[in-house]
Amino acid sequence: MSALDPKTHCTLITGASSGLGREYAIQLAPRVETLVLVARRGPLLEELAQELLETHPSLRVEIIACDLADSAGRNHLLNTLSRENLYPDCLLNNAGMGDYGEFRTSDWDKTEQMMRLNMEALTHLTHALLPGLIAQRGAILNLSSLASVLPIPDFAVYAASKAYVTSFSEALRLELRGHGVRVLAVCPGPIKTGFGDVAMRSSTTKLPVQEAFYVPAEKVVHDSLNALFLNQPRIYPGLKVAAVAALVGLLPFAVIRLIMSRRPRRSE
């Protein structure tokens, strides 16, 4: 059974209250029996659940509000799944955050929260849910980034955390190949979601990204779900983003280092 088969039993989406997570829920709603929506902001999850049920009355929607950057929050999620007899056969590790600015001036609490959310939470949930995913020959989609293949100044920790996600996904895919579990790393470029608002340290700061490189959230989700269905290992949604990723793969690292050293920095 594929993750996109209408008979799919249960899909869990982290970071579902906004951005890509919300869009994943919208596009998966007509194709699954049960959606488990997870995020910190309970009211936004409730609004999304109501919207989905109005359009898809036969859909079962469960919302679990918790902070995945905190181990207690993750344990609450796992205990709730067990108590409600929810056994996901598709796990979408979408929750994540960024921080834009020099590492030397970063706030450690925010940096620590980012590492816990981007890496620890993703790994913990995958480990905890893996027995059920194997039993159901399910699927895992991990939201990484184009940044995972580049050492990006002013995004040092974020890019490194996404490098972990991509590497982990590739290795896990090989481990689970014999168990029939699909693993996909989604590596988008810039997207206009709430991500940038959290990543910015100042309301006047803007990411030095050309408008032409932005990819709509709808396309990122659509293309990544198709890639999951086709059992692809990794996807860079958008032609320009895919071209950049292909070029990076061909260039010597010394050249990449030179390009990154000349990359536009913070702009006010």
Secondary structure, DSSP 4 states (H G I P E B T S, - for coil): --TTSTTEEEEEEESTTSHHHHHHHHHHGGGEEEEEEEES-HHHHHHHHHHHHHH-TT-EEEEEE--TTSHHHHHHHHHHHHHTT---SEEEE-------S-GGG--HHHHHHHHIIIIIIHHHHHHHHHHHHHHTT-EEEEE--GGGGS--TT-HHHHHHHHHHHHHHHHHHHHHGGGT-EEEEE------STHHHHH-SSTT-B----GGG---HHHHHHHHHHHHHTT-SEE--SHHHHHHHHHHHHS-HHHHHHHHHTS---B-
